[in-house]
């Protein structure tokens, strides 16, 4: 049965009315909800606000490096330290290192541009920060529904956004309601704020429906693959931040890595690969594993028996796409009845590798616009005060300075390093020129016949690992009997086009082993989709060269359950 047929047979759906519905319980969505309640309390008014979160709890699906600039948090909750916010490890030292296969060069700290200086910032688990923010929101009276993904945008007769509907529960693999079937519910609002993170499922639909990106550059993305390790105290340097560029990437492929020293002998390390790469044989997951074998990185992770240093232990894994287009790729962020905030719009500052401060700030700006509109008796119109306030904010000024950062890398690492150095260090971001992009990431992939295969070393299970053991420690789970949430527009395309022309790149760009080409009983190739493994990174939805893969929301609570990430 189709979803429409299910509703006809089991409906109508229950509907709940709110002043504001927020889709997504990350930093942007929670900041929106918190500030709405703060404004209502200050004005001694009642305002109903609900947050829908597809993860099993707030923070379950949150993955970031992360170094957090507390600027926006201090605006939202000035006494966050007294309230016990989990920002406990300040940055103590920065290092930017360019790697060769066995060599390295550290940029002197006095030459680091402002975007790579982290004095005053904190190394955090963004998942933990999100859980704390959820507690603050609930204390203010915000309703939070974890395990309830918004699966559908609802529209009024005039085309404005009316709200959202959550997905049905208990639907079997055949698409028919099972014994435990539960119909989704509708949530109606005067305004609906979408805060789903990068490549949001509903945000993508809204951008297309309202042509919000008509006047912006195509968005560009990176895939971040991350691990959390516990290492020997002798190799641990609390507050030390290491960023690298260069090896193992070639000079024409955008990529970089990080290693952040938390407290408690833990380090977060990860690798970001620009999804505008061209070689279909490239595997972002394998590049990350290979990066860990560099002498400068393995030093922290491996043991040294002669010196009494114990080997580190990998304790968590995850992956997530990030937006990297910056200011020039921002779509219009408002439409009749709603707004996009945080990475659903693409506010991340890729030059700083930071987005949480932007998420919180844009949530606050959207909240102010919605609160004022509701107070004036308005609903379902455009919150034009939100983008107007953004253009006057410190965040706009910050993103304007970094607007060319990612685009320079299409000219190679050397040119990008020099030009970004000039723009960010010499000119301090006061740049008189602007570089534009004109193509989305998926069109950059070249046919396999034009590219050199990449042979990756086999995982050793100590320093480097395979996908399946990695997914296991991400605590990923989906109800096995539900329909696959990774859908194909045309089931023949993966073999007839992707495998034939591009050597099946989905088997390599997915960091969770979801896509696998296997032989059927007739010895013919077919694509097997292991949806159970999906960590919701959205890479397939972005990089599929034919845009044949469409990520939709799975049953509520499914996906990873990140702890400490």
FENSULMO-V503268 format. One line per field, one symbol per residue. burial: I if it has 9 or more other C-alpha atoms within 8 Angstrom, else O. A space follows every 10 residues. Layout:
burial = ???
//
This chain:
burial = OOOOOIIOOO OOIOOOOIII IIIIIIIIII IIIIIIIIII IOOOOOOOII IIIIIIIIII IIIOIIIIII OIIIOIOOOI OOOOIIIOII IIIIIIIIII OOOIOOIOOO OIIOIIOIOO IIIIIIIIII IIIIOIIIOI OIOIIIIIII IIIIIOOOOI IIIIIIIIII IIIOIIIOOO IOIIIIIIII IIIIIIIIII IIIIOIIIOO OIIOOIIIII IIIIIIIIII IIOOOIOIII IIIIIIIIIO IIIIIIIIII IIOOIIIIII IIIIIIIOII IIIIIOIIII IIIIOOIIOI IIIIOOOOII IIOOIIIIII IIIIIIIIII IOIIIIIIII IIIIIIIIII IOOIIIIIII IIIIIIIIII IOIIOOOIII IIIOOIIOII OOOOIIIOII IIIIIIIIII IIIOIIOOII IIIIIOIIIO OOOOOOOOOI IIOIIIIIOO IOOOOOOOIO OOIIIOIOOI IOIIIIIIOO OIIOIIIOOO OOIIIIIIII IIIIIIIIII IIIIIIIOIO OOOOIIIIOI IIIIIOIIII IIIIIOIIII IIIIIIIIII IIOOI
//
